Amino acid sequence: MTQVPIRPATAADLSTLGQLGKLLVALHHGFDPDRFIGPNPRTEHAYGSFLTSETERRQALVLVAEKAATVVGYVYAELERNDYMALRGPAGVIHDLVVDPGHRREGIGRKLLEAAIAELFKRGAPRVVLSAEKNETAQRLFSSSGFRRTMIEMTRELE
């Protein structure tokens, strides 16, 4: 596994977080353009701004992986209370896990995932949940990290 430092994201990471976030948006849109929003000219700045603003929230967690002083991936998660819409008790929820395509298959995603899980458990999460329905590569990583399948989302559009 590649030796990369993992650290909390800062406002100085806005641009790179935005670039990586735009990759995530495009990936999901490619899986299902009816379900997921597509990237647009504002996506990069909007996503980067959103993630850096989340660093100010006590319940949120945004960690970045650096390689040669360059951010090459991030994980965004938060600690949530009971969610009656999801019929779930308190949990750490991993929303995003993204690694720059030029640095994938180096163990960076796993390192980010494990760092987020450790921090969420440290903050009192009794469990960690995430979604990766269409992303088979991500599913393999999550399964090998001890996650199990619990839900399948289904969507129907207005005709």
Buried (B, 14 or more C-beta within 10 A) or exposed (E): EEEBEBEEBEEEBBEBBBBBBBBBBBBBBEEEEEBBEEBEEEBBBBBBBBBBEBBEEEEBBBBBBBBEEEBBBBBBBBBBEEEEEEEBEEBBBBBBBBBBEEBBEBBBBBBBBBBBBEBBEEBEBEEBBBBBBBBEEBBEBBEEBEBEEEEEEEEEEEE
